[in-house]
Amino acid sequence: MAISIQLLADAEQRLDFLAVQTGRTKDVCLREIIERGLEDMEDYYLAAEVLERVRSGKEQVYSAAEVKKALGLDD
């Protein structure tokens, strides 16, 4: 899928520099930046949802000791 975006001048200069220094194309650099950024955003938003469920009492929380005991690892 083709997407068009406008970068701030500073970001564009940094992207140009990164591409030149690493011998990669700007497309390759942007693809990796987006993929890593998506992973970070997914982690953040999903964790925030779990935290909200914990705070509201909708999500059960267990201590490490409780988990070890439940798994039979509490020797």
Steps between C-alpha positions, in 0.01 A plus 500: 500500500638838406469781751612858461608711798670832549789507743627798692828625356699370799351152473564492127865599550542232764340241271727602212806476725393158634443366151838623374691379805343153498488450125127435513227675311274745677211261429676219685581729793143630520354150480713388796424816697127449447510131590692565820281795585186294449633234736569764763157656459327161516691414818416835656129506415441136588682544832300814574177305442611226740602759758156661478334160551724434801423841651127454446505153657412321176838327470640262762860553611716228652826529689806302393457284811139420407602404146786280624265326744230447235761348267650282773830688493496624860764259639 
